[in-house]
Amino acid sequence: MIVFYVIRYRRRTVHENLASSFPSRPAGELDDIEKKFYRNLCDFSVEGLKLLTMTGEELNDRVVFKNAEEMQHQKDKGLSVLLLASHLFNWEWLLAAGCLKLPMPVDFVYQPQSNSFANSLSLAMRTRFGGRPVAREKVGRDAVKQRGVARAVATVADQFPGHFNHRRYWTTFLGQRTAFFHGIAQLAVLMKGPVYFSEINRTGRGRFEIVFQKLSDVPETEADAVGIIDVYARQLERVIDRDAGNWLWSHKRWKEVTDPS
């Protein structure tokens, strides 16, 4: 693999993240996870480009939703749903296939990129099958504006919240004190709908299975909703533990941010 042996893309970050997350696993096992991750990362890059040209039929064949009827039940009740995705491969195909297969419109929260070309390419992939972008700084106002419209709002919830985001939620994730976006809890309350973890399982090369795990019914208050982040973290840990090579280890997830506790 060129990325692993030649380009050495973020090898140090990947190595450190694996070692700190799985301190009891032998070095040989960590090496195997690392190599599998880079194989999946290469596939992810190709899959991203493929998303610009593949047909809806091809995508439907490659991404299977095991319990999409969950979304129909919520739509029948007139409720929107908050879908907490993660950096499990392939989160881009999850969004695209969801636009085709779920019984309600799909909006996605995104952070505009500084590079205009990268930003345009990202939006082209994510909107090709009908996804509606909502910039992160506008998501609260949009949630209020869209009340009464049954829809799914998808967000990648395991991102680093940034050095300048002062409202963080701290919990233990993969054995480490980890900051999450506190805004996840606020959004859950504003939407007045149930919250689901979008579990992604790789079943073959370019093939995925999606399972929705309900994390919470409609949260009444922000105090109720913050607990959803803990439940989300435990669900994501479960999937990573089962297939560690399928998560984005090159992400600088544990940057130096002071835990107030």
ABEGO torsion letter per residue (X at the ends): XAAAAAAGBGAAAAAAAAAAABAABBAAAAAAAAAAAAAAAAAAAAAAAAAAABBAAAAAAABBBABAAAAAAAAAAGBBBBBBBBABOBAAAAAAAAAAABABBBBBBBBBBABAAAAAAAAAAAAAAGBBBBBAAAAAAAAAAABGBBBBBBBBAABBAEAABABBBBBBBGGBBBBBBAAAAAAAAAAGBBBBBBBBBBAEBGBBBBBBBBABBBBABAAAAAAAAAAAAAAAAAAAAABAAABBAABBABBBBBBAX
